[in-house]
Amino acid sequence: MELTKLKEQLCEVCHMMWQQGWTAANDGNVSARAGDGVFLATPTGVSKGAMLPEMLVLVGADGKMLEENACGYRPSSELKMHMRCYEQREDVAAVVHAHPPTATAFACAERALDDYSLTEGVVSLGCVPLAPYATPSTNEVPDSITPLLASHDAVLLAHHGALTVGPDLMSAYYHMETVELWAKISLNARLLGGAVELPREKLDTLFYLRDNYYHLPGRHPGYEKEKERGGEK
């Protein structure tokens, strides 16, 4: 995508995150691949609801700025987490970090979204694991998510929020929408006595459909298991 259009789309994603109530004050950050070894990212100290294209920063694979920002902004200290995603996953072209309230409540309670009960969640994300607590802005954060990135496109960050990745900006954003909706449904199901998980044979069919019918990109724990066994039902 041409850089000007990518900047506009990234700002659009930021505005939608703010409208959804996933980011308060200057919380959250978004990034995207802008070329070979070049990345576009939100700066520190700006509300996602007020994000403008000229505020975005261009960084290299090491997370350092490639050019001075016209508005004088600098990259977020959380960019380390984003760069680890790109380093570990060549298929990832965008990363979203936010604090969607219900999903973050699960993260604060140190509870993963790991019941296979919602078909849309099963197909698109599989389970959403919980990364152990890590001090924000330090290398502890990227280190905490690294073991989970190989098989997951969404991760809860203990006492922190949520992280999603995707092959493009909108996919990464939609993954965050799915995480938050799944968290809301899971919470309500617990109020009704707990969600009822789908039986294994139904899950196998959903995993098979993901690969052979829906053709969804990204990583998925159930999908990986299906690949290992040759894609059989």
Accessible surface in RSA format (square Angstrom, percent):
REM  Atomic radii and reference values for relative SASA: ProtOr
REM  Chains: A
REM  Algorithm: Lee & Richards
REM  Probe-radius: 1.40
REM  Slices: 20
REM RES _ NUM      All-atoms   Total-Side   Main-Chain    Non-polar    All polar
REM                ABS   REL    ABS   REL    ABS   REL    ABS   REL    ABS   REL
RES MET A   1   144.14  74.6  63.46  42.0  80.69 192.1  78.47  66.7  65.67  87.0
RES GLU A   2   102.71  59.0  85.30  64.5  17.40  41.4  66.38 128.4  36.33  29.7
RES LEU A   3    63.38  35.3  57.80  41.3   5.59  14.0  58.96  41.4   4.42  11.9
RES THR A   4    76.59  54.5  75.58  76.6   1.01   2.4  47.37  63.6  29.22  44.2
RES LYS A   5   131.79  64.3 129.34  79.4   2.45   5.8  72.00  64.8  59.79  63.7
RES LEU A   6    12.37   6.9  12.37   8.8   0.00   0.0  12.37   8.7   0.00   0.0
RES LYS A   7    48.23  23.5  48.23  29.6   0.00   0.0   8.76   7.9  39.46  42.0
RES GLU A   8    96.32  55.3  89.08  67.4   7.24  17.2  31.02  60.0  65.30  53.3
RES GLN A   9    41.54  23.2  38.94  28.5   2.60   6.2   8.93  19.0  32.61  24.7
RES LEU A  10     0.00   0.0   0.00   0.0   0.00   0.0   0.00   0.0   0.00   0.0
RES CYS A  11     5.07   3.8   5.07   5.7   0.00   0.0   5.07  12.8   0.00   0.0
RES GLU A  12    90.07  51.7  86.95  65.8   3.12   7.4  28.23  54.6  61.84  50.5
RES VAL A  13     0.00   0.0   0.00   0.0   0.00   0.0   0.00   0.0   0.00   0.0
RES CYS A  14     0.00   0.0   0.00   0.0   0.00   0.0   0.00   0.0   0.00   0.0
RES HIS A  15    58.02  31.7  58.02  40.3   0.00   0.0  39.32  40.5  18.70  21.8
RES MET A  16    44.02  22.8  43.37  28.7   0.65   1.5  16.34  13.9  27.68  36.7
RES MET A  17     0.00   0.0   0.00   0.0   0.00   0.0   0.00   0.0   0.00   0.0
RES TRP A  18   128.30  51.5 119.93  58.1   8.37  19.6 101.30  54.0  27.00  43.8
RES GLN A  19   132.98  74.4  97.08  70.9  35.90  85.5  32.25  68.6 100.73  76.4
RES GLN A  20    87.87  49.1  61.72  45.1  26.15  62.3  11.72  25.0  76.15  57.8
RES GLY A  21    43.23  53.3   0.00   N/A  43.23  53.3  30.56  83.9  12.67  28.4
RES TRP A  22     7.06   2.8   6.49   3.1   0.57   1.3   3.34   1.8   3.72   6.0
RES THR A  23     7.93   5.6   0.02   0.0   7.90  18.8   1.32   1.8   6.61  10.0
RES ALA A  24    66.66  61.3  58.92  90.9   7.74  17.6  64.40  90.7   2.26   6.0
RES ALA A  25    78.56  72.2  51.48  79.4  27.08  61.6  67.35  94.8  11.21  29.7
RES ASN A  26    75.61  52.1  61.71  59.6  13.90  33.5  13.52  32.5  62.09  60.0
RES ASP A  27    50.83  35.6  44.74  44.5   6.09  14.4   6.09  14.3  44.74  44.6
RES GLY A  28     8.53  10.5   0.00   N/A   8.53  10.5   0.00   0.0   8.53  19.1
RES ASN A  29    10.42   7.2  10.42  10.1   0.00   0.0   4.35  10.5   6.07   5.9
RES VAL A  30     0.61   0.4   0.00   0.0   0.61   1.5   0.00   0.0   0.61   1.7
RES SER A  31     0.12   0.1   0.12   0.2   0.00   0.0   0.12   0.2   0.00   0.0
RES ALA A  32     1.55   1.4   1.55   2.4   0.00   0.0   1.55   2.2   0.00   0.0
RES ARG A  33    71.26  29.9  57.79  29.5  13.47  32.1  29.46  40.3  41.80  25.3
RES ALA A  34    32.61  30.0   1.07   1.7  31.54  71.7   6.07   8.6  26.54  70.3
RES GLY A  35    39.63  48.9   0.00   N/A  39.63  48.9  33.45  91.8   6.18  13.9
RES ASP A  36   152.89 107.1 118.19 117.6  34.70  82.1  46.16 108.6 106.73 106.4
RES GLY A  37    32.36  39.9   0.00   N/A  32.36  39.9  21.92  60.2  10.44  23.4
RES VAL A  38    42.51  28.0  42.51  38.5   0.00   0.0  42.51  36.9   0.00   0.0
RES PHE A  39     6.18   3.1   6.18   3.8   0.00   0.0   6.18   3.7   0.00   0.0
RES LEU A  40     0.18   0.1   0.18   0.1   0.00   0.0   0.18   0.1   0.00   0.0
RES ALA A  41     1.46   1.3   1.46   2.3   0.00   0.0   1.46   2.1   0.00   0.0
RES THR A  42     1.61   1.1   0.21   0.2   1.40   3.3   0.00   0.0   1.61   2.4
RES PRO A  43     2.86   2.1   0.00   0.0   2.86  10.4   0.00   0.0   2.86  17.8
RES THR A  44    69.45  49.4  62.88  63.8   6.56  15.6  35.86  48.2  33.59  50.8
RES GLY A  45    49.58  61.1   0.00   N/A  49.58  61.1  23.12  63.5  26.45  59.2
RES VAL A  46     8.86   5.8   6.09   5.5   2.77   6.7   8.81   7.7   0.05   0.1
RES SER A  47    30.77  26.0  27.44  36.6   3.33   7.7  22.23  47.3   8.54  12.0
RES LYS A  48     1.80   0.9   1.80   1.1   0.00   0.0   0.10   0.1   1.70   1.8
RES GLY A  49    27.87  34.4   0.00   N/A  27.87  34.4   4.00  11.0  23.87  53.5
RES ALA A  50    56.13  51.6  44.06  68.0  12.07  27.4  53.59  75.5   2.54   6.7
RES MET A  51     0.44   0.2   0.00   0.0   0.44   1.1   0.00   0.0   0.44   0.6
RES LEU A  52    82.14  45.7  82.14  58.8   0.00   0.0  82.14  57.7   0.00   0.0
RES PRO A  53    44.39  32.4  44.29  40.4   0.10   0.4  44.29  36.6   0.10   0.6
RES GLU A  54    87.27  50.1  76.79  58.1  10.48  24.9  40.23  77.8  47.05  38.4
RES MET A  55    26.79  13.9  26.79  17.7   0.00   0.0  26.79  22.8   0.00   0.0
RES LEU A  56     8.16   4.5   0.00   0.0   8.16  20.5   0.00   0.0   8.16  22.0
RES VAL A  57     1.75   1.2   0.00   0.0   1.75   4.2   1.75   1.5   0.00   0.0
RES LEU A  58    22.54  12.6  19.52  14.0   3.02   7.6  19.52  13.7   3.02   8.1
RES VAL A  59     0.00   0.0   0.00   0.0   0.00   0.0   0.00   0.0   0.00   0.0
RES GLY A  60     5.51   6.8   0.00   N/A   5.51   6.8   5.51  15.1   0.00   0.0
RES ALA A  61    71.55  65.8  51.73  79.8  19.82  45.1  52.01  73.2  19.54  51.8
RES ASP A  62   103.97  72.8  67.15  66.8  36.82  87.1  46.42 109.2  57.55  57.4
RES GLY A  63    16.76  20.7   0.00   N/A  16.76  20.7   7.04  19.3   9.72  21.8
RES LYS A  64   148.04  72.2 143.22  87.9   4.82  11.5  90.80  81.7  57.24  61.0
RES MET A  65    36.42  18.9   9.31   6.2  27.11  64.6   9.31   7.9  27.11  35.9
RES LEU A  66    98.91  55.1  64.13  45.9  34.78  87.4  67.41  47.3  31.50  84.8
RES GLU A  67   102.76  59.0  90.79  68.7  11.97  28.5  36.70  71.0  66.06  53.9
RES GLU A  68   141.57  81.3 121.36  91.8  20.21  48.1  64.69 125.1  76.88  62.8
RES ASN A  69    17.24  11.9   2.53   2.4  14.72  35.4   6.04  14.5  11.20  10.8
RES ALA A  70   101.01  92.9  52.31  80.7  48.70 110.8  65.31  92.0  35.71  94.6
RES CYS A  71    62.42  47.2  28.04  31.3  34.38  80.8  16.22  41.1  46.20  49.8
RES GLY A  72    57.57  71.0   0.00   N/A  57.57  71.0  32.85  90.1  24.72  55.4
RES TYR A  73    63.84  29.8  61.22  34.8   2.63   6.8  30.94  23.2  32.91  40.6
RES ARG A  74   128.07  53.8 126.93  64.7   1.14   2.7  53.26  72.8  74.81  45.3
RES PRO A  75    27.40  20.0  16.13  14.7  11.27  41.0  16.13  13.3  11.27  70.0
RES SER A  76    16.85  14.2  12.63  16.8   4.22   9.7   5.11  10.9  11.74  16.4
RES SER A  77    57.02  48.2  43.16  57.6  13.86  31.9  38.74  82.5  18.29  25.6
RES GLU A  78    19.98  11.5  19.16  14.5   0.82   2.0  12.99  25.1   6.99   5.7
RES LEU A  79    11.87   6.6  11.30   8.1   0.57   1.4  11.84   8.3   0.03   0.1
RES LYS A  80    81.31  39.7  72.51  44.5   8.80  20.9  62.06  55.9  19.25  20.5
RES MET A  81     0.62   0.3   0.21   0.1   0.41   1.0   0.21   0.2   0.41   0.5
RES HIS A  82     0.74   0.4   0.74   0.5   0.00   0.0   0.65   0.7   0.08   0.1
RES MET A  83    20.67  10.7  18.11  12.0   2.56   6.1  18.19  15.5   2.48   3.3
RES ARG A  84    49.24  20.7  47.52  24.2   1.72   4.1   3.47   4.7  45.77  27.7
RES CYS A  85     0.09   0.1   0.09   0.1   0.00   0.0   0.09   0.2   0.00   0.0
RES TYR A  86     9.94   4.6   3.76   2.1   6.18  16.1   4.00   3.0   5.94   7.3
RES GLU A  87   127.21  73.0  91.92  69.5  35.29  84.0  46.15  89.3  81.05  66.2
RES GLN A  88    83.45  46.7  53.72  39.3  29.73  70.8   6.14  13.1  77.31  58.6
RES ARG A  89     2.68   1.1   2.35   1.2   0.33   0.8   0.97   1.3   1.70   1.0
RES GLU A  90   165.46  95.0 142.35 107.7  23.11  55.0  55.55 107.4 109.91  89.7
RES ASP A  91    60.45  42.3  40.08  39.9  20.37  48.2  47.21 111.1  13.24  13.2
RES VAL A  92     1.29   0.8   0.81   0.7   0.48   1.2   1.19   1.0   0.10   0.3
RES ALA A  93    27.13  24.9  25.27  39.0   1.86   4.2  25.27  35.6   1.86   4.9
RES ALA A  94     0.01   0.0   0.01   0.0   0.00   0.0   0.01   0.0   0.00   0.0
RES VAL A  95     0.00   0.0   0.00   0.0   0.00   0.0   0.00   0.0   0.00   0.0
RES VAL A  96     0.00   0.0   0.00   0.0   0.00   0.0   0.00   0.0   0.00   0.0
RES HIS A  97     2.55   1.4   2.55   1.8   0.00   0.0   0.72   0.7   1.83   2.1
RES ALA A  98     0.00   0.0   0.00   0.0   0.00   0.0   0.00   0.0   0.00   0.0
RES HIS A  99    46.40  25.4  40.63  28.2   5.76  14.7  32.58  33.6  13.82  16.1
RES PRO A 100     0.00   0.0   0.00   0.0   0.00   0.0   0.00   0.0   0.00   0.0
RES PRO A 101    81.95  59.7  68.92  62.8  13.03  47.4  76.04  62.8   5.91  36.7
RES THR A 102    19.84  14.1  16.13  16.4   3.71   8.8   5.43   7.3  14.41  21.8
RES ALA A 103     0.00   0.0   0.00   0.0   0.00   0.0   0.00   0.0   0.00   0.0
RES THR A 104    22.07  15.7  22.07  22.4   0.00   0.0  22.07  29.6   0.00   0.0
RES ALA A 105    54.82  50.4  43.89  67.7  10.93  24.9  50.24  70.8   4.58  12.1
RES PHE A 106     8.44   4.2   6.49   4.0   1.95   5.1   8.36   5.1   0.08   0.2
RES ALA A 107     0.00   0.0   0.00   0.0   0.00   0.0   0.00   0.0   0.00   0.0
RES CYS A 108    64.90  49.1  52.13  58.1  12.77  30.0  22.04  55.8  42.86  46.2
RES ALA A 109    59.34  54.6  30.54  47.1  28.80  65.5  42.49  59.8  16.85  44.6
RES GLU A 110   100.13  57.5  79.69  60.3  20.43  48.7  18.17  35.1  81.95  66.9
RES ARG A 111   128.43  53.9 124.40  63.4   4.03   9.6  25.79  35.2 102.64  62.2
RES ALA A 112    21.80  20.0  13.75  21.2   8.05  18.3  13.75  19.4   8.05  21.3
RES LEU A 113     1.65   0.9   0.78   0.6   0.87   2.2   1.65   1.2   0.00   0.0
RES ASP A 114    87.78  61.5  70.31  70.0  17.47  41.3  15.23  35.8  72.55  72.4
RES ASP A 115    25.13  17.6  23.65  23.5   1.48   3.5  16.94  39.9   8.19   8.2
RES TYR A 116    33.09  15.4  33.09  18.8   0.00   0.0  26.15  19.7   6.94   8.6
RES SER A 117    32.37  27.4  12.70  17.0  19.67  45.3   6.46  13.8  25.92  36.3
RES LEU A 118    32.03  17.8  29.63  21.2   2.41   6.0  32.03  22.5   0.00   0.0
RES THR A 119    60.47  43.0  58.91  59.7   1.56   3.7  43.01  57.8  17.46  26.4
RES GLU A 120   110.84  63.6 105.11  79.5   5.73  13.6  63.69 123.2  47.15  38.5
RES GLY A 121     0.00   0.0   0.00   N/A   0.00   0.0   0.00   0.0   0.00   0.0
RES VAL A 122     0.00   0.0   0.00   0.0   0.00   0.0   0.00   0.0   0.00   0.0
RES VAL A 123    17.80  11.7  17.80  16.1   0.00   0.0  17.80  15.5   0.00   0.0
RES SER A 124    23.59  19.9  22.32  29.8   1.27   2.9  22.15  47.2   1.45   2.0
RES LEU A 125     1.57   0.9   0.46   0.3   1.11   2.8   0.48   0.3   1.09   2.9
RES GLY A 126     0.00   0.0   0.00   N/A   0.00   0.0   0.00   0.0   0.00   0.0
RES CYS A 127    26.54  20.1  25.79  28.8   0.75   1.8   2.64   6.7  23.90  25.8
RES VAL A 128     0.20   0.1   0.20   0.2   0.00   0.0   0.20   0.2   0.00   0.0
RES PRO A 129    18.05  13.2  15.35  14.0   2.70   9.8  18.05  14.9   0.00   0.0
RES LEU A 130    45.69  25.4  25.28  18.1  20.41  51.3  25.28  17.8  20.41  54.9
RES ALA A 131     0.23   0.2   0.23   0.4   0.00   0.0   0.23   0.3   0.00   0.0
RES PRO A 132    87.98  64.1  76.75  70.0  11.23  40.8  85.68  70.7   2.30  14.3
RES TYR A 133   123.75  57.8  98.08  55.8  25.67  66.8  72.43  54.4  51.33  63.3
RES ALA A 134     8.02   7.4   4.26   6.6   3.75   8.5   4.38   6.2   3.64   9.6
RES THR A 135    57.72  41.1  57.72  58.5   0.00   0.0  39.61  53.2  18.11  27.4
RES PRO A 136    58.06  42.3  51.03  46.5   7.03  25.6  51.03  42.1   7.03  43.7
RES SER A 137    48.22  40.7  37.84  50.5  10.38  23.9  22.50  47.9  25.71  36.0
RES THR A 138    49.61  35.3  44.50  45.1   5.11  12.2  48.68  65.4   0.93   1.4
RES ASN A 139    91.73  63.3  88.06  85.1   3.68   8.9  20.31  48.9  71.43  69.0
RES GLU A 140    89.59  51.4  83.54  63.2   6.05  14.4  38.62  74.7  50.97  41.6
RES VAL A 141     3.05   2.0   3.05   2.8   0.00   0.0   3.05   2.7   0.00   0.0
RES PRO A 142     1.74   1.3   1.74   1.6   0.00   0.0   1.74   1.4   0.00   0.0
RES ASP A 143    79.65  55.8  67.88  67.6  11.77  27.8  26.29  61.9  53.36  53.2
RES SER A 144    13.93  11.8   5.01   6.7   8.93  20.6  10.75  22.9   3.18   4.5
RES ILE A 145     0.00   0.0   0.00   0.0   0.00   0.0   0.00   0.0   0.00   0.0
RES THR A 146    37.20  26.5  32.32  32.8   4.87  11.6  32.32  43.4   4.87   7.4
RES PRO A 147   105.01  76.5  70.74  64.5  34.27 124.6  82.47  68.1  22.54 140.1
RES LEU A 148    35.84  20.0  34.66  24.8   1.18   3.0  35.84  25.2   0.00   0.0
RES LEU A 149     2.03   1.1   2.03   1.5   0.00   0.0   2.03   1.4   0.00   0.0
RES ALA A 150    61.93  56.9  53.67  82.8   8.26  18.8  57.16  80.5   4.77  12.6
RES SER A 151    34.83  29.4  34.36  45.9   0.47   1.1  10.10  21.5  24.73  34.6
RES HIS A 152    21.50  11.8  20.98  14.6   0.52   1.3  18.88  19.5   2.63   3.1
RES ASP A 153     2.84   2.0   0.96   1.0   1.87   4.4   1.71   4.0   1.12   1.1
RES ALA A 154     2.41   2.2   0.65   1.0   1.76   4.0   1.22   1.7   1.19   3.2
RES VAL A 155     2.18   1.4   1.75   1.6   0.43   1.0   1.75   1.5   0.43   1.2
RES LEU A 156     0.00   0.0   0.00   0.0   0.00   0.0   0.00   0.0   0.00   0.0
RES LEU A 157     6.27   3.5   5.91   4.2   0.37   0.9   6.27   4.4   0.00   0.0
RES ALA A 158     3.39   3.1   1.51   2.3   1.87   4.3   1.51   2.1   1.87   5.0
RES HIS A 159    87.66  47.9  63.34  44.0  24.32  62.2  43.35  44.7  44.31  51.6
RES HIS A 160    26.09  14.3  17.45  12.1   8.64  22.1  13.35  13.8  12.74  14.8
RES GLY A 161     0.00   0.0   0.00   N/A   0.00   0.0   0.00   0.0   0.00   0.0
RES ALA A 162     0.59   0.5   0.59   0.9   0.00   0.0   0.59   0.8   0.00   0.0
RES LEU A 163     1.71   1.0   1.06   0.8   0.65   1.6   1.06   0.7   0.65   1.8
RES THR A 164     0.65   0.5   0.30   0.3   0.36   0.8   0.65   0.9   0.00   0.0
RES VAL A 165     2.32   1.5   2.32   2.1   0.00   0.0   2.32   2.0   0.00   0.0
RES GLY A 166     3.00   3.7   0.00   N/A   3.00   3.7   3.00   8.2   0.00   0.0
RES PRO A 167    47.46  34.6  31.93  29.1  15.53  56.4  32.25  26.6  15.21  94.5
RES ASP A 168    66.50  46.6  63.11  62.8   3.39   8.0  36.57  86.1  29.93  29.9
RES LEU A 169     3.45   1.9   0.71   0.5   2.74   6.9   0.71   0.5   2.74   7.4
RES MET A 170    39.99  20.7  39.69  26.3   0.31   0.7  37.55  31.9   2.44   3.2
RES SER A 171    27.86  23.5  24.32  32.5   3.54   8.2   8.10  17.3  19.76  27.7
RES ALA A 172     0.00   0.0   0.00   0.0   0.00   0.0   0.00   0.0   0.00   0.0
RES TYR A 173     4.76   2.2   4.76   2.7   0.00   0.0   1.63   1.2   3.13   3.9
RES TYR A 174   116.65  54.5 115.91  65.9   0.75   1.9  79.60  59.8  37.06  45.7
RES HIS A 175    23.05  12.6  23.05  16.0   0.00   0.0   8.42   8.7  14.63  17.0
RES MET A 176     0.00   0.0   0.00   0.0   0.00   0.0   0.00   0.0   0.00   0.0
RES GLU A 177    58.81  33.8  54.20  41.0   4.61  11.0  15.51  30.0  43.30  35.4
RES THR A 178    31.81  22.6  28.42  28.8   3.39   8.1   8.58  11.5  23.23  35.1
RES VAL A 179     0.55   0.4   0.55   0.5   0.00   0.0   0.55   0.5   0.00   0.0
RES GLU A 180     7.69   4.4   7.69   5.8   0.00   0.0   6.26  12.1   1.43   1.2
RES LEU A 181   100.31  55.9  98.67  70.6   1.64   4.1  99.77  70.1   0.54   1.5
RES TRP A 182     0.81   0.3   0.81   0.4   0.00   0.0   0.64   0.3   0.17   0.3
RES ALA A 183     0.00   0.0   0.00   0.0   0.00   0.0   0.00   0.0   0.00   0.0
RES LYS A 184   100.63  49.1  98.96  60.7   1.67   4.0  46.24  41.6  54.39  57.9
RES ILE A 185    68.96  39.2  67.23  50.1   1.73   4.2  68.48  49.3   0.48   1.3
RES SER A 186     3.30   2.8   1.27   1.7   2.03   4.7   1.79   3.8   1.51   2.1
RES LEU A 187    84.70  47.2  84.70  60.6   0.00   0.0  84.70  59.5   0.00   0.0
RES ASN A 188    84.52  58.3  83.91  81.1   0.61   1.5  21.13  50.9  63.39  61.3
RES ALA A 189    19.50  17.9  15.72  24.3   3.79   8.6  18.83  26.5   0.67   1.8
RES ARG A 190    88.54  37.2  70.56  36.0  17.98  42.8  39.59  54.1  48.95  29.7
RES LEU A 191   138.79  77.3 105.72  75.6  33.07  83.1 108.86  76.5  29.93  80.5
RES LEU A 192   160.16  89.2 124.91  89.4  35.25  88.6 130.61  91.7  29.55  79.5
RES GLY A 193    74.55  91.9   0.00   N/A  74.55  91.9  38.01 104.3  36.54  81.8
RES GLY A 194    34.61  42.7   0.00   N/A  34.61  42.7  18.50  50.8  16.11  36.1
RES ALA A 195    38.37  35.3   8.15  12.6  30.22  68.7  13.16  18.5  25.21  66.8
RES VAL A 196   131.05  86.2 113.55 102.8  17.51  42.2 117.04 101.7  14.01  38.0
RES GLU A 197    94.89  54.5  77.22  58.4  17.67  42.1  23.98  46.4  70.91  57.9
RES LEU A 198    47.98  26.7  40.45  28.9   7.54  18.9  41.32  29.0   6.67  17.9
RES PRO A 199    63.55  46.3  52.25  47.6  11.30  41.1  63.55  52.5   0.00   0.0
RES ARG A 200   112.33  47.2 104.67  53.4   7.67  18.3  73.58 100.6  38.75  23.5
RES GLU A 201   110.48  63.4 104.00  78.7   6.49  15.4  56.29 108.9  54.19  44.2
RES LYS A 202   115.07  56.1 113.64  69.7   1.43   3.4  57.04  51.3  58.03  61.8
RES LEU A 203    11.86   6.6  11.86   8.5   0.00   0.0  11.86   8.3   0.00   0.0
RES ASP A 204    18.11  12.7  18.11  18.0   0.00   0.0   3.73   8.8  14.38  14.3
RES THR A 205    48.92  34.8  48.91  49.6   0.01   0.0  30.18  40.5  18.74  28.3
RES LEU A 206    26.43  14.7  26.43  18.9   0.00   0.0  26.43  18.6   0.00   0.0
RES PHE A 207     0.98   0.5   0.98   0.6   0.00   0.0   0.98   0.6   0.00   0.0
RES TYR A 208    63.44  29.6  62.66  35.6   0.78   2.0  22.57  17.0  40.87  50.4
RES LEU A 209    50.94  28.4  50.94  36.4   0.00   0.0  50.94  35.8   0.00   0.0
RES ARG A 210     1.43   0.6   1.42   0.7   0.00   0.0   0.19   0.3   1.23   0.7
RES ASP A 211    48.24  33.8  41.35  41.2   6.88  16.3   4.22   9.9  44.02  43.9
RES ASN A 212    68.51  47.2  47.05  45.5  21.46  51.7  13.41  32.3  55.10  53.3
RES TYR A 213   152.65  71.3 138.08  78.6  14.57  37.9  90.48  68.0  62.17  76.6
RES TYR A 214    99.53  46.5  77.66  44.2  21.87  56.9  48.90  36.7  50.62  62.4
RES HIS A 215   129.97  71.0 106.32  73.9  23.65  60.5  79.14  81.6  50.83  59.1
RES LEU A 216    67.50  37.6  55.27  39.5  12.23  30.7  55.46  39.0  12.04  32.4
RES PRO A 217    78.17  57.0  62.15  56.7  16.01  58.2  74.27  61.3   3.89  24.2
RES GLY A 218    19.09  23.5   0.00   N/A  19.09  23.5   3.14   8.6  15.95  35.7
RES ARG A 219    73.93  31.0  73.92  37.7   0.01   0.0   8.02  11.0  65.91  39.9
RES HIS A 220     0.00   0.0   0.00   0.0   0.00   0.0   0.00   0.0   0.00   0.0
RES PRO A 221    18.63  13.6  15.23  13.9   3.40  12.3  17.48  14.4   1.15   7.1
RES GLY A 222     1.23   1.5   0.00   N/A   1.23   1.5   1.23   3.4   0.00   0.0
RES TYR A 223    35.77  16.7  35.77  20.4   0.00   0.0   6.79   5.1  28.98  35.7
RES GLU A 224    40.69  23.4  40.55  30.7   0.14   0.3  12.91  25.0  27.78  22.7
RES LYS A 225   114.85  56.0 112.57  69.1   2.28   5.4  64.05  57.7  50.80  54.1
RES GLU A 226     3.42   2.0   3.42   2.6   0.00   0.0   3.15   6.1   0.27   0.2
RES LYS A 227   110.16  53.7  89.03  54.6  21.13  50.3  51.91  46.7  58.25  62.1
RES GLU A 228   148.55  85.3 107.79  81.5  40.76  97.0  50.82  98.3  97.72  79.8
RES ARG A 229   105.72  44.4  85.84  43.8  19.88  47.3  52.02  71.1  53.70  32.5
RES GLY A 230    63.21  77.9   0.00   N/A  63.21  77.9  35.87  98.4  27.34  61.2
RES GLY A 231    18.03  22.2   0.00   N/A  18.03  22.2  12.29  33.7   5.75  12.9
RES GLU A 232   114.02  65.5 109.06  82.5   4.97  11.8  34.08  65.9  79.94  65.3
RES LYS A 233   143.47  70.0 105.84  64.9  37.63  89.6  63.40  57.1  80.06  85.3
END  Absolute sums over single chains surface
CHAIN  1 A    10692.3       8543.4       2148.9       5940.5       4751.9
END  Absolute sums over all chains
TOTAL         10692.3       8543.4       2148.9       5940.5       4751.9
